[in-house]
Amino acid sequence: MPGAHVLSLGPRLTRPLPMPHTFVVPTRLAPSYAAVAAEVGAEGLVVAEGAPEAEWPVGLLHVHEDGTSARGIEVERTADAMIVRIPTAAAPMDWDLGMRFVRAFAGLLDAPIRRPEREAPYDPIELVARYNGKALVALLAAEFDATAAAAEAEPVTLEGAVRPVVLGPATLARLRADGPPEERGLRLATFVGRVQWIEQEDCAVANVLEFVSPDGRPFSAATIVPGRRLFLPASPHVLLAEPGSADAPLVVPRASLATWIGEGLVEWVDEVQPIVLLHRGSAWDDAWDRATAHVIVRVQRTVGDVEPAAPPEDDDDFELEELDLDDRPKPKPSATAAPAPAREARPPSDDDEPTHEGPRPPLPPPPRKKPWWRFW
Protein backbone atom coordinates (compact mmCIF):
# COMPACT_ATOMS: atom_id res chain seq x y z
CA MET A 1 0.00 0.00 0.00
CA PRO A 2 1.86 3.14 -1.19
CA GLY A 3 2.79 5.51 1.60
CA ALA A 4 1.41 3.25 4.30
CA HIS A 5 4.74 2.90 6.05
CA VAL A 6 6.09 6.46 5.85
CA LEU A 7 4.84 7.17 9.34
CA SER A 8 5.89 8.88 12.51
CA LEU A 9 7.46 6.70 15.20
CA GLY A 10 5.94 8.93 17.88
CA PRO A 11 2.26 8.82 16.96
CA ARG A 12 -0.22 11.14 18.62
CA LEU A 13 -3.62 9.97 19.77
CA THR A 14 -6.42 11.94 18.14
CA ARG A 15 -9.09 10.01 20.07
CA PRO A 16 -8.76 8.43 23.52
CA LEU A 17 -8.23 4.70 23.78
CA PRO A 18 -10.39 2.69 26.16
CA MET A 19 -9.23 2.87 29.76
CA PRO A 20 -7.60 -0.22 31.28
CA HIS A 21 -9.79 -2.58 33.29
CA THR A 22 -9.17 -1.94 36.97
CA PHE A 23 -9.72 -4.41 39.81
CA VAL A 24 -9.29 -3.29 43.43
CA VAL A 25 -8.73 -5.41 46.55
CA PRO A 26 -9.13 -3.02 49.52
CA THR A 27 -6.54 -3.74 52.21
CA ARG A 28 -3.91 -2.05 54.34
CA LEU A 29 -1.88 -5.25 54.59
CA ALA A 30 1.21 -5.90 52.49
CA PRO A 31 1.23 -9.40 51.00
CA SER A 32 4.44 -11.36 50.57
CA TYR A 33 5.60 -11.49 46.95
CA ALA A 34 6.62 -15.12 47.37
CA ALA A 35 3.16 -16.07 48.65
CA VAL A 36 1.43 -14.24 45.80
CA ALA A 37 3.75 -15.78 43.19
CA ALA A 38 3.06 -19.24 44.62
CA GLU A 39 -0.69 -18.68 44.30
CA VAL A 40 -0.42 -17.21 40.80
CA GLY A 41 2.18 -19.67 39.50
CA ALA A 42 5.70 -18.27 39.46
CA GLU A 43 6.96 -20.25 36.46
CA GLY A 44 7.59 -17.82 33.62
CA LEU A 45 6.54 -14.80 35.70
CA VAL A 46 8.54 -11.66 34.83
CA VAL A 47 8.48 -8.40 36.80
CA ALA A 48 9.97 -5.65 34.65
CA GLU A 49 11.21 -3.68 37.66
CA GLY A 50 12.59 -6.80 39.36
CA ALA A 51 10.79 -9.28 41.60
CA PRO A 52 10.41 -7.99 45.19
CA GLU A 53 12.45 -9.89 47.75
CA ALA A 54 10.03 -9.66 50.68
CA GLU A 55 6.66 -7.95 51.01
CA TRP A 56 4.97 -6.35 48.01
CA PRO A 57 6.35 -2.78 47.75
CA VAL A 58 4.30 0.39 47.50
CA GLY A 59 4.17 1.58 43.89
CA LEU A 60 3.60 0.24 40.39
CA LEU A 61 5.03 -2.97 38.90
CA HIS A 62 4.65 -4.31 35.35
CA VAL A 63 4.19 -8.08 35.18
CA HIS A 64 3.97 -10.53 32.29
CA GLU A 65 4.51 -14.20 31.52
CA ASP A 66 7.53 -15.05 29.43
CA GLY A 67 6.66 -16.32 25.96
CA THR A 68 2.87 -15.89 26.17
CA SER A 69 1.80 -12.41 27.33
CA ALA A 70 0.84 -9.78 24.77
CA ARG A 71 0.63 -6.62 26.86
CA GLY A 72 1.11 -7.87 30.40
CA ILE A 73 -0.61 -6.29 33.42
CA GLU A 74 0.02 -3.58 35.99
CA VAL A 75 -0.01 -4.33 39.70
CA GLU A 76 0.00 -1.38 42.10
CA ARG A 77 0.08 -1.27 45.87
CA THR A 78 -1.26 1.85 47.55
CA ALA A 79 -1.76 2.68 51.22
CA ASP A 80 -5.18 1.06 51.27
CA ALA A 81 -5.48 -1.32 48.29
CA MET A 82 -3.90 -3.78 45.90
CA ILE A 83 -4.85 -2.78 42.33
CA VAL A 84 -4.61 -4.87 39.14
CA ARG A 85 -4.99 -3.19 35.73
CA ILE A 86 -5.45 -5.08 32.46
CA PRO A 87 -4.81 -2.84 29.40
CA THR A 88 -6.70 -2.47 26.13
CA ALA A 89 -6.15 -5.25 23.57
CA ALA A 90 -4.74 -7.60 26.21
CA ALA A 91 -4.65 -11.23 25.13
CA PRO A 92 -6.68 -13.94 26.90
CA MET A 93 -3.40 -15.01 28.53
CA ASP A 94 -3.06 -11.52 30.03
CA TRP A 95 -6.63 -11.67 31.30
CA ASP A 96 -5.98 -15.06 32.85
CA LEU A 97 -2.85 -13.71 34.53
CA GLY A 98 -4.72 -10.66 35.83
CA MET A 99 -7.56 -12.75 37.24
CA ARG A 100 -5.07 -15.03 38.99
CA PHE A 101 -3.49 -12.03 40.67
CA VAL A 102 -6.85 -10.61 41.73
CA ARG A 103 -7.97 -13.93 43.23
CA ALA A 104 -4.58 -14.39 44.94
CA PHE A 105 -4.76 -10.97 46.61
CA ALA A 106 -8.37 -11.51 47.70
CA GLY A 107 -7.67 -14.98 49.08
CA LEU A 108 -4.42 -14.22 50.88
CA LEU A 109 -5.65 -10.95 52.41
CA ASP A 110 -9.26 -12.10 53.03
CA ALA A 111 -10.56 -9.02 51.22
CA PRO A 112 -13.32 -8.37 48.63
CA ILE A 113 -12.83 -7.72 44.91
CA ARG A 114 -14.23 -4.44 43.61
CA ARG A 115 -14.34 -2.42 40.42
CA PRO A 116 -14.65 1.40 40.31
CA GLU A 117 -17.86 1.31 38.22
CA ARG A 118 -19.68 -1.13 40.51
CA GLU A 119 -20.53 -0.72 44.18
CA ALA A 120 -21.14 -4.39 45.05
CA PRO A 121 -18.07 -6.63 45.35
CA TYR A 122 -17.43 -9.48 42.92
CA ASP A 123 -17.48 -13.12 43.83
CA PRO A 124 -14.32 -14.79 42.40
CA ILE A 125 -16.39 -17.34 40.46
CA GLU A 126 -18.59 -14.58 39.01
CA LEU A 127 -15.47 -12.64 38.04
CA VAL A 128 -14.03 -15.54 36.05
CA ALA A 129 -17.33 -16.14 34.24
CA ARG A 130 -17.74 -12.45 33.38
CA TYR A 131 -14.32 -12.09 31.73
CA ASN A 132 -13.96 -15.37 29.87
CA GLY A 133 -15.11 -17.13 26.71
CA LYS A 134 -17.61 -15.33 24.49
CA ALA A 135 -17.91 -12.42 26.91
CA LEU A 136 -14.19 -11.71 26.61
CA VAL A 137 -14.29 -12.06 22.80
CA ALA A 138 -17.10 -9.45 22.66
CA LEU A 139 -15.16 -7.14 24.97
CA LEU A 140 -12.02 -7.40 22.81
CA ALA A 141 -14.10 -6.67 19.66
CA ALA A 142 -15.36 -3.44 21.22
CA GLU A 143 -11.80 -2.47 22.14
CA PHE A 144 -10.69 -3.18 18.55
CA ASP A 145 -13.31 -0.73 17.24
CA ALA A 146 -12.23 1.98 19.69
CA THR A 147 -8.56 1.46 18.83
CA ALA A 148 -9.28 1.53 15.08
CA ALA A 149 -11.23 4.78 15.47
CA ALA A 150 -8.27 6.34 17.31
CA ALA A 151 -5.89 5.21 14.53
CA GLU A 152 -7.89 6.71 11.64
CA ALA A 153 -5.83 9.92 11.47
CA GLU A 154 -2.60 8.98 13.29
CA PRO A 155 -1.03 5.60 14.11
CA VAL A 156 -1.52 4.32 17.64
CA THR A 157 1.28 2.77 19.69
CA LEU A 158 0.37 -0.01 22.12
CA GLU A 159 3.09 -0.80 24.65
CA GLY A 160 3.62 -4.55 24.77
CA ALA A 161 5.15 -6.85 27.33
CA VAL A 162 8.52 -6.66 25.52
CA ARG A 163 8.25 -4.08 22.72
CA PRO A 164 5.71 -1.61 21.29
CA VAL A 165 3.29 -2.30 18.44
CA VAL A 166 2.31 0.47 16.02
CA LEU A 167 -1.20 0.22 14.58
CA GLY A 168 -2.38 2.10 11.52
CA PRO A 169 -4.62 1.68 8.48
CA ALA A 170 -2.60 -1.10 6.78
CA THR A 171 -2.29 -3.28 9.89
CA LEU A 172 -5.91 -2.84 10.93
CA ALA A 173 -7.14 -3.64 7.41
CA ARG A 174 -5.23 -6.94 7.49
CA LEU A 175 -6.66 -7.81 10.90
CA ARG A 176 -10.22 -7.08 9.74
CA ALA A 177 -9.85 -9.32 6.69
CA ASP A 178 -8.17 -12.28 8.38
CA GLY A 179 -11.25 -13.94 9.87
CA PRO A 180 -14.78 -13.61 11.27
CA PRO A 181 -15.71 -10.02 12.18
CA GLU A 182 -16.73 -10.98 15.72
CA GLU A 183 -13.18 -12.22 16.42
CA ARG A 184 -11.41 -9.06 15.23
CA GLY A 185 -10.46 -8.07 18.78
CA LEU A 186 -9.08 -11.51 19.51
CA ARG A 187 -6.96 -11.29 16.35
CA LEU A 188 -5.59 -7.91 17.46
CA ALA A 189 -4.60 -9.31 20.87
CA THR A 190 -2.99 -12.34 19.22
CA PHE A 191 -1.15 -10.06 16.79
CA VAL A 192 0.25 -7.94 19.64
CA GLY A 193 1.47 -11.16 21.25
CA ARG A 194 3.14 -12.25 18.01
CA VAL A 195 5.19 -9.06 17.89
CA GLN A 196 6.35 -9.60 21.48
CA TRP A 197 7.71 -13.09 20.81
CA ILE A 198 8.70 -12.75 17.14
CA GLU A 199 11.85 -14.79 17.87
CA GLN A 200 9.64 -17.90 18.01
CA GLU A 201 9.22 -17.60 14.21
CA ASP A 202 12.88 -18.38 13.44
CA CYS A 203 13.56 -14.68 13.29
CA ALA A 204 16.31 -12.76 15.10
CA VAL A 205 15.67 -9.30 16.50
CA ALA A 206 18.09 -6.76 15.04
CA ASN A 207 20.26 -4.72 17.36
CA VAL A 208 19.28 -1.07 17.70
CA LEU A 209 22.41 1.02 18.13
CA GLU A 210 22.37 4.40 19.85
CA PHE A 211 24.84 6.96 18.51
CA VAL A 212 25.83 10.50 19.47
CA SER A 213 27.62 12.62 16.92
CA PRO A 214 30.52 14.88 17.94
CA ASP A 215 28.15 17.85 17.87
CA GLY A 216 25.80 16.11 20.30
CA ARG A 217 23.09 14.91 17.93
CA PRO A 218 21.67 11.56 19.13
CA PHE A 219 20.17 9.01 16.75
CA SER A 220 19.41 5.30 16.69
CA ALA A 221 19.52 2.72 13.89
CA ALA A 222 18.34 -0.89 13.56
CA THR A 223 21.03 -2.96 11.91
CA ILE A 224 20.67 -5.18 8.83
CA VAL A 225 23.34 -7.76 7.98
CA PRO A 226 23.26 -10.21 5.05
CA GLY A 227 22.09 -13.79 5.37
CA ARG A 228 19.83 -13.41 8.42
CA ARG A 229 16.06 -13.09 8.81
CA LEU A 230 15.77 -10.01 10.99
CA PHE A 231 12.94 -8.22 12.75
CA LEU A 232 13.71 -4.49 12.83
CA PRO A 233 12.43 -2.83 16.03
CA ALA A 234 11.01 0.67 15.76
CA SER A 235 13.76 3.23 15.13
CA PRO A 236 13.95 6.10 12.65
CA HIS A 237 17.03 4.81 10.82
CA VAL A 238 18.48 1.59 9.42
CA LEU A 239 22.20 0.70 9.37
CA LEU A 240 23.56 -1.67 6.72
CA ALA A 241 26.78 -3.45 7.68
CA GLU A 242 28.49 -6.41 6.00
CA PRO A 243 30.90 -8.46 8.17
CA GLY A 244 34.43 -8.54 6.78
CA SER A 245 33.75 -5.89 4.16
CA ALA A 246 35.93 -2.84 3.66
CA ASP A 247 32.81 -0.79 2.93
CA ALA A 248 31.83 1.58 5.74
CA PRO A 249 28.31 0.98 7.09
CA LEU A 250 25.48 3.04 5.64
CA VAL A 251 22.76 4.78 7.66
CA VAL A 252 19.53 5.45 5.78
CA PRO A 253 16.01 6.53 6.82
CA ARG A 254 13.65 3.68 7.67
CA ALA A 255 11.02 5.37 5.49
CA SER A 256 13.19 4.63 2.41
CA LEU A 257 13.36 0.87 3.12
CA ALA A 258 10.75 -0.21 0.57
CA THR A 259 12.50 1.72 -2.22
CA TRP A 260 15.86 -0.09 -2.04
CA ILE A 261 15.51 -3.43 -0.30
CA GLY A 262 14.02 -5.27 -3.28
CA GLU A 263 10.72 -6.92 -4.15
CA GLY A 264 9.61 -9.70 -1.80
CA LEU A 265 12.45 -9.20 0.71
CA VAL A 266 10.49 -7.27 3.32
CA GLU A 267 7.38 -8.23 5.30
CA TRP A 268 5.75 -5.41 7.25
CA VAL A 269 4.68 -6.80 10.63
CA ASP A 270 3.01 -3.57 11.76
CA GLU A 271 3.11 -0.01 10.41
CA VAL A 272 6.83 0.59 11.03
CA GLN A 273 8.41 -2.72 12.13
CA PRO A 274 9.31 -5.15 9.31
CA ILE A 275 11.00 -8.51 8.89
CA VAL A 276 13.76 -8.41 6.26
CA LEU A 277 15.97 -11.05 4.67
CA LEU A 278 18.82 -10.10 2.36
CA HIS A 279 20.87 -13.05 1.11
CA ARG A 280 24.58 -12.67 0.52
CA GLY A 281 25.63 -12.01 -3.04
CA SER A 282 23.69 -10.15 -5.68
CA ALA A 283 20.63 -9.44 -3.51
CA TRP A 284 22.76 -7.74 -0.88
CA ASP A 285 24.95 -5.93 -3.43
CA ASP A 286 21.93 -4.60 -5.34
CA ALA A 287 20.23 -3.41 -2.15
CA TRP A 288 23.47 -1.76 -1.00
CA ASP A 289 23.84 0.11 -4.31
CA ARG A 290 20.24 1.36 -4.19
CA ALA A 291 20.56 2.36 -0.51
CA THR A 292 23.51 4.64 -1.24
CA ALA A 293 21.10 7.09 -2.86
CA HIS A 294 19.39 7.54 0.52
CA VAL A 295 22.44 7.77 2.82
CA ILE A 296 22.09 10.44 5.50
CA VAL A 297 25.17 9.57 7.59
CA ARG A 298 28.60 8.33 6.51
CA VAL A 299 29.88 6.05 9.25
CA GLN A 300 33.67 5.82 9.12
CA ARG A 301 35.73 3.03 10.59
CA THR A 302 38.78 4.27 12.50
CA VAL A 303 39.74 1.13 14.44
CA GLY A 304 42.56 -1.30 13.62
CA ASP A 305 44.54 -1.09 10.41
CA VAL A 306 41.69 0.06 8.19
CA GLU A 307 42.35 3.44 6.65
CA PRO A 308 39.66 6.01 7.52
CA ALA A 309 37.59 7.42 4.69
CA ALA A 310 38.11 10.95 3.45
CA PRO A 311 36.39 13.67 5.51
CA PRO A 312 32.85 14.35 4.28
CA GLU A 313 32.23 17.48 2.28
CA ASP A 314 28.74 18.03 3.67
CA ASP A 315 28.47 19.87 7.00
CA ASP A 316 25.59 17.54 7.92
CA ASP A 317 27.82 14.43 7.76
CA PHE A 318 30.11 13.42 10.58
CA GLU A 319 32.52 10.76 11.71
CA LEU A 320 31.48 8.72 14.74
CA GLU A 321 33.85 8.60 17.65
CA GLU A 322 36.19 5.61 17.81
CA LEU A 323 35.02 2.75 20.02
CA ASP A 324 37.98 0.61 21.09
CA LEU A 325 36.97 -2.98 21.81
CA ASP A 326 39.77 -3.18 24.39
CA ASP A 327 38.13 -0.43 26.46
CA ARG A 328 35.17 -2.59 27.41
CA PRO A 329 34.78 -3.17 31.19
CA LYS A 330 36.76 -6.21 32.31
CA PRO A 331 35.12 -8.77 34.64
CA LYS A 332 36.03 -8.30 38.28
CA PRO A 333 38.05 -11.14 39.86
CA SER A 334 36.12 -13.40 42.20
CA ALA A 335 36.46 -12.58 45.89
CA THR A 336 37.20 -16.26 46.63
CA ALA A 337 39.74 -16.77 43.87
CA ALA A 338 43.27 -17.57 44.98
CA PRO A 339 45.77 -14.75 44.34
CA ALA A 340 48.23 -15.28 41.52
CA PRO A 341 51.68 -16.45 42.71
CA ALA A 342 54.29 -13.71 42.83
CA ARG A 343 57.22 -13.95 40.47
CA GLU A 344 60.55 -14.82 42.03
CA ALA A 345 63.19 -12.15 41.85
CA ARG A 346 66.27 -13.05 39.81
CA PRO A 347 69.57 -11.29 39.24
CA PRO A 348 70.04 -9.42 35.99
CA SER A 349 71.48 -11.30 33.03
CA ASP A 350 73.43 -10.32 29.95
CA ASP A 351 70.56 -11.69 27.84
CA ASP A 352 68.11 -9.16 29.28
CA GLU A 353 66.89 -6.41 26.98
CA PRO A 354 68.58 -3.08 27.66
CA THR A 355 66.73 -0.54 29.74
CA HIS A 356 65.91 2.89 28.34
CA GLU A 357 66.35 6.23 29.95
CA GLY A 358 63.65 8.83 29.30
CA PRO A 359 60.51 8.07 27.25
CA ARG A 360 59.83 4.44 26.39
CA PRO A 361 60.09 3.44 22.70
CA PRO A 362 56.78 3.02 20.85
CA LEU A 363 55.08 -0.33 21.10
CA PRO A 364 54.68 -2.46 17.97
CA PRO A 365 51.32 -2.00 16.20
CA PRO A 366 48.51 -4.08 17.71
CA PRO A 367 47.07 -7.02 15.77
CA ARG A 368 44.21 -6.28 13.43
CA LYS A 369 40.92 -5.76 15.26
CA LYS A 370 37.36 -6.26 14.14
CA PRO A 371 35.59 -3.05 13.08
CA TRP A 372 33.71 -1.43 15.96
CA TRP A 373 30.41 -2.05 14.17
CA ARG A 374 30.85 -5.84 14.18
CA PHE A 375 28.55 -6.34 17.14
CA TRP A 376 26.50 -9.44 16.23
C-alpha positions as CSV (number, residue, x, y, z in Angstrom):
1,M,0.0,0.0,0.0
2,P,1.9,3.1,-1.2
3,G,2.8,5.5,1.6
4,A,1.4,3.2,4.3
5,H,4.7,2.9,6.1
6,V,6.1,6.5,5.8
7,L,4.8,7.2,9.3
8,S,5.9,8.9,12.5
9,L,7.5,6.7,15.2
10,G,5.9,8.9,17.9
11,P,2.3,8.8,17.0
12,R,-0.2,11.1,18.6
13,L,-3.6,10.0,19.8
14,T,-6.4,11.9,18.1
15,R,-9.1,10.0,20.1
16,P,-8.8,8.4,23.5
17,L,-8.2,4.7,23.8
18,P,-10.4,2.7,26.2
19,M,-9.2,2.9,29.8
20,P,-7.6,-0.2,31.3
21,H,-9.8,-2.6,33.3
22,T,-9.2,-1.9,37.0
23,F,-9.7,-4.4,39.8
24,V,-9.3,-3.3,43.4
25,V,-8.7,-5.4,46.5
26,P,-9.1,-3.0,49.5
27,T,-6.5,-3.7,52.2
28,R,-3.9,-2.1,54.3
29,L,-1.9,-5.3,54.6
30,A,1.2,-5.9,52.5
31,P,1.2,-9.4,51.0
32,S,4.4,-11.4,50.6
33,Y,5.6,-11.5,47.0
34,A,6.6,-15.1,47.4
35,A,3.2,-16.1,48.7
36,V,1.4,-14.2,45.8
37,A,3.8,-15.8,43.2
38,A,3.1,-19.2,44.6
39,E,-0.7,-18.7,44.3
40,V,-0.4,-17.2,40.8
41,G,2.2,-19.7,39.5
42,A,5.7,-18.3,39.5
43,E,7.0,-20.3,36.5
44,G,7.6,-17.8,33.6
45,L,6.5,-14.8,35.7
46,V,8.5,-11.7,34.8
47,V,8.5,-8.4,36.8
48,A,10.0,-5.6,34.7
49,E,11.2,-3.7,37.7
50,G,12.6,-6.8,39.4
51,A,10.8,-9.3,41.6
52,P,10.4,-8.0,45.2
53,E,12.5,-9.9,47.8
54,A,10.0,-9.7,50.7
55,E,6.7,-7.9,51.0
56,W,5.0,-6.3,48.0
57,P,6.3,-2.8,47.7
58,V,4.3,0.4,47.5
59,G,4.2,1.6,43.9
60,L,3.6,0.2,40.4
61,L,5.0,-3.0,38.9
62,H,4.6,-4.3,35.4
63,V,4.2,-8.1,35.2
64,H,4.0,-10.5,32.3
65,E,4.5,-14.2,31.5
66,D,7.5,-15.0,29.4
67,G,6.7,-16.3,26.0
68,T,2.9,-15.9,26.2
69,S,1.8,-12.4,27.3
70,A,0.8,-9.8,24.8
71,R,0.6,-6.6,26.9
72,G,1.1,-7.9,30.4
73,I,-0.6,-6.3,33.4
74,E,0.0,-3.6,36.0
75,V,0.0,-4.3,39.7
76,E,0.0,-1.4,42.1
77,R,0.1,-1.3,45.9
78,T,-1.3,1.9,47.6
79,A,-1.8,2.7,51.2
80,D,-5.2,1.1,51.3
81,A,-5.5,-1.3,48.3
82,M,-3.9,-3.8,45.9
83,I,-4.8,-2.8,42.3
84,V,-4.6,-4.9,39.1
85,R,-5.0,-3.2,35.7
86,I,-5.5,-5.1,32.5
87,P,-4.8,-2.8,29.4
88,T,-6.7,-2.5,26.1
89,A,-6.2,-5.3,23.6
90,A,-4.7,-7.6,26.2
91,A,-4.7,-11.2,25.1
92,P,-6.7,-13.9,26.9
93,M,-3.4,-15.0,28.5
94,D,-3.1,-11.5,30.0
95,W,-6.6,-11.7,31.3
96,D,-6.0,-15.1,32.8
97,L,-2.8,-13.7,34.5
98,G,-4.7,-10.7,35.8
99,M,-7.6,-12.7,37.2
100,R,-5.1,-15.0,39.0
101,F,-3.5,-12.0,40.7
102,V,-6.9,-10.6,41.7
103,R,-8.0,-13.9,43.2
104,A,-4.6,-14.4,44.9
105,F,-4.8,-11.0,46.6
106,A,-8.4,-11.5,47.7
107,G,-7.7,-15.0,49.1
108,L,-4.4,-14.2,50.9
109,L,-5.7,-11.0,52.4
110,D,-9.3,-12.1,53.0
111,A,-10.6,-9.0,51.2
112,P,-13.3,-8.4,48.6
113,I,-12.8,-7.7,44.9
114,R,-14.2,-4.4,43.6
115,R,-14.3,-2.4,40.4
116,P,-14.6,1.4,40.3
117,E,-17.9,1.3,38.2
118,R,-19.7,-1.1,40.5
119,E,-20.5,-0.7,44.2
120,A,-21.1,-4.4,45.1
121,P,-18.1,-6.6,45.4
122,Y,-17.4,-9.5,42.9
123,D,-17.5,-13.1,43.8
124,P,-14.3,-14.8,42.4
125,I,-16.4,-17.3,40.5
126,E,-18.6,-14.6,39.0
127,L,-15.5,-12.6,38.0
128,V,-14.0,-15.5,36.0
129,A,-17.3,-16.1,34.2
130,R,-17.7,-12.5,33.4
131,Y,-14.3,-12.1,31.7
132,N,-14.0,-15.4,29.9
133,G,-15.1,-17.1,26.7
134,K,-17.6,-15.3,24.5
135,A,-17.9,-12.4,26.9
136,L,-14.2,-11.7,26.6
137,V,-14.3,-12.1,22.8
138,A,-17.1,-9.5,22.7
139,L,-15.2,-7.1,25.0
140,L,-12.0,-7.4,22.8
141,A,-14.1,-6.7,19.7
142,A,-15.4,-3.4,21.2
143,E,-11.8,-2.5,22.1
144,F,-10.7,-3.2,18.6
145,D,-13.3,-0.7,17.2
146,A,-12.2,2.0,19.7
147,T,-8.6,1.5,18.8
148,A,-9.3,1.5,15.1
149,A,-11.2,4.8,15.5
150,A,-8.3,6.3,17.3
151,A,-5.9,5.2,14.5
152,E,-7.9,6.7,11.6
153,A,-5.8,9.9,11.5
154,E,-2.6,9.0,13.3
155,P,-1.0,5.6,14.1
156,V,-1.5,4.3,17.6
157,T,1.3,2.8,19.7
158,L,0.4,0.0,22.1
159,E,3.1,-0.8,24.6
160,G,3.6,-4.6,24.8
161,A,5.2,-6.8,27.3
162,V,8.5,-6.7,25.5
163,R,8.3,-4.1,22.7
164,P,5.7,-1.6,21.3
165,V,3.3,-2.3,18.4
166,V,2.3,0.5,16.0
167,L,-1.2,0.2,14.6
168,G,-2.4,2.1,11.5
169,P,-4.6,1.7,8.5
170,A,-2.6,-1.1,6.8
171,T,-2.3,-3.3,9.9
172,L,-5.9,-2.8,10.9
173,A,-7.1,-3.6,7.4
174,R,-5.2,-6.9,7.5
175,L,-6.7,-7.8,10.9
176,R,-10.2,-7.1,9.7
177,A,-9.8,-9.3,6.7
178,D,-8.2,-12.3,8.4
179,G,-11.2,-13.9,9.9
180,P,-14.8,-13.6,11.3
181,P,-15.7,-10.0,12.2
182,E,-16.7,-11.0,15.7
183,E,-13.2,-12.2,16.4
184,R,-11.4,-9.1,15.2
185,G,-10.5,-8.1,18.8
186,L,-9.1,-11.5,19.5
187,R,-7.0,-11.3,16.3
188,L,-5.6,-7.9,17.5
189,A,-4.6,-9.3,20.9
190,T,-3.0,-12.3,19.2
191,F,-1.1,-10.1,16.8
192,V,0.3,-7.9,19.6
193,G,1.5,-11.2,21.3
194,R,3.1,-12.3,18.0
195,V,5.2,-9.1,17.9
196,Q,6.4,-9.6,21.5
197,W,7.7,-13.1,20.8
198,I,8.7,-12.8,17.1
199,E,11.8,-14.8,17.9
200,Q,9.6,-17.9,18.0
201,E,9.2,-17.6,14.2
202,D,12.9,-18.4,13.4
203,C,13.6,-14.7,13.3
204,A,16.3,-12.8,15.1
205,V,15.7,-9.3,16.5
206,A,18.1,-6.8,15.0
207,N,20.3,-4.7,17.4
208,V,19.3,-1.1,17.7
209,L,22.4,1.0,18.1
210,E,22.4,4.4,19.8
211,F,24.8,7.0,18.5
212,V,25.8,10.5,19.5
213,S,27.6,12.6,16.9
214,P,30.5,14.9,17.9
215,D,28.2,17.8,17.9
216,G,25.8,16.1,20.3
217,R,23.1,14.9,17.9
218,P,21.7,11.6,19.1
219,F,20.2,9.0,16.7
220,S,19.4,5.3,16.7
221,A,19.5,2.7,13.9
222,A,18.3,-0.9,13.6
223,T,21.0,-3.0,11.9
224,I,20.7,-5.2,8.8
225,V,23.3,-7.8,8.0
226,P,23.3,-10.2,5.1
227,G,22.1,-13.8,5.4
228,R,19.8,-13.4,8.4
229,R,16.1,-13.1,8.8
230,L,15.8,-10.0,11.0
231,F,12.9,-8.2,12.8
232,L,13.7,-4.5,12.8
233,P,12.4,-2.8,16.0
234,A,11.0,0.7,15.8
235,S,13.8,3.2,15.1
236,P,13.9,6.1,12.6
237,H,17.0,4.8,10.8
238,V,18.5,1.6,9.4
239,L,22.2,0.7,9.4
240,L,23.6,-1.7,6.7
241,A,26.8,-3.5,7.7
242,E,28.5,-6.4,6.0
243,P,30.9,-8.5,8.2
244,G,34.4,-8.5,6.8
245,S,33.7,-5.9,4.2
246,A,35.9,-2.8,3.7
247,D,32.8,-0.8,2.9
248,A,31.8,1.6,5.7
249,P,28.3,1.0,7.1
250,L,25.5,3.0,5.6
251,V,22.8,4.8,7.7
252,V,19.5,5.5,5.8
253,P,16.0,6.5,6.8
254,R,13.7,3.7,7.7
255,A,11.0,5.4,5.5
256,S,13.2,4.6,2.4
257,L,13.4,0.9,3.1
258,A,10.7,-0.2,0.6
259,T,12.5,1.7,-2.2
260,W,15.9,-0.1,-2.0
261,I,15.5,-3.4,-0.3
262,G,14.0,-5.3,-3.3
263,E,10.7,-6.9,-4.1
264,G,9.6,-9.7,-1.8
265,L,12.4,-9.2,0.7
266,V,10.5,-7.3,3.3
267,E,7.4,-8.2,5.3
268,W,5.7,-5.4,7.3
269,V,4.7,-6.8,10.6
270,D,3.0,-3.6,11.8
271,E,3.1,0.0,10.4
272,V,6.8,0.6,11.0
273,Q,8.4,-2.7,12.1
274,P,9.3,-5.1,9.3
275,I,11.0,-8.5,8.9
276,V,13.8,-8.4,6.3
277,L,16.0,-11.1,4.7
278,L,18.8,-10.1,2.4
279,H,20.9,-13.0,1.1
280,R,24.6,-12.7,0.5
281,G,25.6,-12.0,-3.0
282,S,23.7,-10.1,-5.7
283,A,20.6,-9.4,-3.5
284,W,22.8,-7.7,-0.9
285,D,25.0,-5.9,-3.4
286,D,21.9,-4.6,-5.3
287,A,20.2,-3.4,-2.2
288,W,23.5,-1.8,-1.0
289,D,23.8,0.1,-4.3
290,R,20.2,1.4,-4.2
291,A,20.6,2.4,-0.5
292,T,23.5,4.6,-1.2
293,A,21.1,7.1,-2.9
294,H,19.4,7.5,0.5
295,V,22.4,7.8,2.8
296,I,22.1,10.4,5.5
297,V,25.2,9.6,7.6
298,R,28.6,8.3,6.5
299,V,29.9,6.1,9.2
300,Q,33.7,5.8,9.1
301,R,35.7,3.0,10.6
302,T,38.8,4.3,12.5
303,V,39.7,1.1,14.4
304,G,42.6,-1.3,13.6
305,D,44.5,-1.1,10.4
306,V,41.7,0.1,8.2
307,E,42.4,3.4,6.6
308,P,39.7,6.0,7.5
309,A,37.6,7.4,4.7
310,A,38.1,11.0,3.4
311,P,36.4,13.7,5.5
312,P,32.9,14.3,4.3
313,E,32.2,17.5,2.3
314,D,28.7,18.0,3.7
315,D,28.5,19.9,7.0
316,D,25.6,17.5,7.9
317,D,27.8,14.4,7.8
318,F,30.1,13.4,10.6
319,E,32.5,10.8,11.7
320,L,31.5,8.7,14.7
321,E,33.9,8.6,17.7
322,E,36.2,5.6,17.8
323,L,35.0,2.8,20.0
324,D,38.0,0.6,21.1
325,L,37.0,-3.0,21.8
326,D,39.8,-3.2,24.4
327,D,38.1,-0.4,26.5
328,R,35.2,-2.6,27.4
329,P,34.8,-3.2,31.2
330,K,36.8,-6.2,32.3
331,P,35.1,-8.8,34.6
332,K,36.0,-8.3,38.3
333,P,38.0,-11.1,39.9
334,S,36.1,-13.4,42.2
335,A,36.5,-12.6,45.9
336,T,37.2,-16.3,46.6
337,A,39.7,-16.8,43.9
338,A,43.3,-17.6,45.0
339,P,45.8,-14.7,44.3
340,A,48.2,-15.3,41.5
341,P,51.7,-16.4,42.7
342,A,54.3,-13.7,42.8
343,R,57.2,-13.9,40.5
344,E,60.5,-14.8,42.0
345,A,63.2,-12.1,41.8
346,R,66.3,-13.0,39.8
347,P,69.6,-11.3,39.2
348,P,70.0,-9.4,36.0
349,S,71.5,-11.3,33.0
350,D,73.4,-10.3,30.0
351,D,70.6,-11.7,27.8
352,D,68.1,-9.2,29.3
353,E,66.9,-6.4,27.0
354,P,68.6,-3.1,27.7
355,T,66.7,-0.5,29.7
356,H,65.9,2.9,28.3
357,E,66.3,6.2,29.9
358,G,63.6,8.8,29.3
359,P,60.5,8.1,27.2
360,R,59.8,4.4,26.4
361,P,60.1,3.4,22.7
362,P,56.8,3.0,20.9
363,L,55.1,-0.3,21.1
364,P,54.7,-2.5,18.0
365,P,51.3,-2.0,16.2
366,P,48.5,-4.1,17.7
367,P,47.1,-7.0,15.8
368,R,44.2,-6.3,13.4
369,K,40.9,-5.8,15.3
370,K,37.4,-6.3,14.1
371,P,35.6,-3.1,13.1
372,W,33.7,-1.4,16.0
373,W,30.4,-2.1,14.2
374,R,30.8,-5.8,14.2
375,F,28.5,-6.3,17.1
376,W,26.5,-9.4,16.2
